[in-house]
Amino acid sequence: MQFDLNSLKQPAEALIVLFYVAMALALLTTLMGSPGWGFLFLVFGSCVLVIRTTMESLQRQRQRPRPSGPPQSANR
C-alpha cells in the first residue's frame, strides 16, 4: 500500500489542536468534579499525541536521503 506522506502534514497540524483541546477538557472536567472523564480525556489526548508523533517521524524518515553504494567501514 503506497500513499503520499506529504499529504499527512495538514492532518498532523489538526491533531495538534485536538491534543490541546483534549488536555483542556481533561483539566476542566477534573476541576468540575469528574475525575473519571478527566482521565479519559487524558488518555485520548495521549493517543492523539502518539499518532501525531508517528506521522511526523514517518514524514522525516521518507524525506531523509538514502545513502547510495555499499556501507563504508570506519577502520579504513
N, C-alpha and C positions, 0 to 999 in steps of 0.2 A: 504494500500500500504506500503510495507516494503522494505527498501533498506539500504545498508551498509553506515553509516555515516563516517566510517573511510576512505572510498574511496573518500570522498569530500575534503581531505586535499590537494591534488595536484591541483584541480581547484581553491581552495581558494588562493593558492600561486600565481596562474596565474592571479587571479583577482587583487592582489596587484600591479602587473606590469601594468595591464590595467588601474588601478586607476591613477598611476603616469604618464602614457602616456597621459591620458585624461587631467590631470592637466597641463602638459607641453604644450599640444596642445592648451588648453584654454588660457594660458599665451601668447604663440606665436601668435595666431590668434588675440588676443586683441591688442597686441603691433604692429601688422602689419596693424591695422586699421579696423578690422572686429569684433566689439564687440558682434554682434548677434551670430556668430559662436562660439566665446569665451564663451558666456553664455550657448549655447547648450552643449559644451564640459564640462562645469562645472556641468550642470545638469546630463549629462551622467556619469561623474566621481562620483558624489554623489550617484547615483543609484547603481553603482558598489560597492561603499563602504558599502552601506546598505545591499546589497546581501552578501558580504563577511562577514560582522559582524554577520548577521543572521546565516550563515553556521557555523561560529566558535562557536557561542553560542549554537547551536543545538548539535555540537560535544561535547562541555563541559558538556552539560546537560545529554547527553547519557552516558558519561564516569563517572559521579558522582555516587558513590554507593548509593543505595536506603536503607533507614532505614528499618529494619525488626521489626515486632511486633507493638503493639499499641503505640501511642504517649504518652510520659510521661509529666506530668504537672510539673511546676516549684514550685508549692506550697507545695509539699510533704515534 
